[in-house]
Amino acid sequence: MQFINLLIGTILMLIFAIQLLFKTDYDSLVEDLPSDIYPMKSIYKVGFIWSRISFLSLHGDTKDLLIGQAKLLYDPRYSEYYASVIWSQILSFVHFFIGLGFLLAGALNLAFLLVVGIIFAGVTGYYFFQRMGAELKTRHEHCVEELPEVVSTFALLINSGMVLNEAWSKVAMSKEGVIYDLMRQACVDIDNGISEIDAFYRFGIMSNSPEIKKFTSLLIQSMEKGGKDLSDFLSAQSVEMWGEKKQYMLQKGEAAATKLLIPITIIFAGILGLVVSAAVGILL
């Protein structure tokens, strides 16, 4: 068994090294990726090579999921590219850790190292697979928390007589934050010739937030009616948003308290077990 593990590990790591060392067209696909988001990006070409094999290619529901997430995080025109980068990233790290696990298990005659390698492969693969989803979830949470203040400021500016586009731009430039970044992107879209309605609609989609989608949908309806009731609409939305934020923060606090209760319960059970064990020892 030791020899088989060593042989498989050697073959896998040799294949990895050969794929890594030879110059391919895939090198140019990863060189401009930010290293903080895509660590060890130079090895991703290994995954790109593996993805050319039909059963290892990105397809089906997995492809649809990754492309859908990439459309929300990046320019939709490049969503398929980013989805393929994530998939290649996963394949590269899975190959590396499984190969390393086999090699170390064979070289040191320690079978558990193969299990460790497989676990590392699974953990890293899962981490990279869910990264975009986690980023979208974080974006949604930030947007929900920031939305009431945005709507309130927006309402004040509109009520003071400022036109819609100018008020939107002023709010977008007023602070740093996820929702403000998305608002600034909407400003860029408008400057590039996209209509206000389309830019605001895309803003709602990119936020990945049902609350913002609802707000932008109602805002667009008001604009299509001529914007006569825009001031009243924004004032009403401001009051509603603050109420929803209060409920959201209460739910978030309850969820955090529930998560905290689990380790406290485990610690209490451990202490109780020690006390009972000591008491039983004394009685015996």
Protein Blocks (a to p, Z undefined) as FASTA:
>chain_A
ZZmmmmmmmmmmmmmmmmmmpccfklmmmmmpcfklmghklmmmmmmmmmmpmklpcehj
llmmmmmmmmmmmcfklmmmmmmmmmmmmmmmmmmmmmmmmmmmmmnopaklmmmmmmmm
mmmmmmmmmmmmmmmmmmmmmmmmmmmmmmmmmmmmmmnopafklmmmmmmmmpgcfklm
mmmmmmmmmmnopafklmmmmmmmmnopaklmmmmmmmmmmmmnnommmmmmmmmmmmmm
mmmmmmmmmmmmmmmmmmmmmmmmmmmmmmmmmmmmmmmmmmZZ
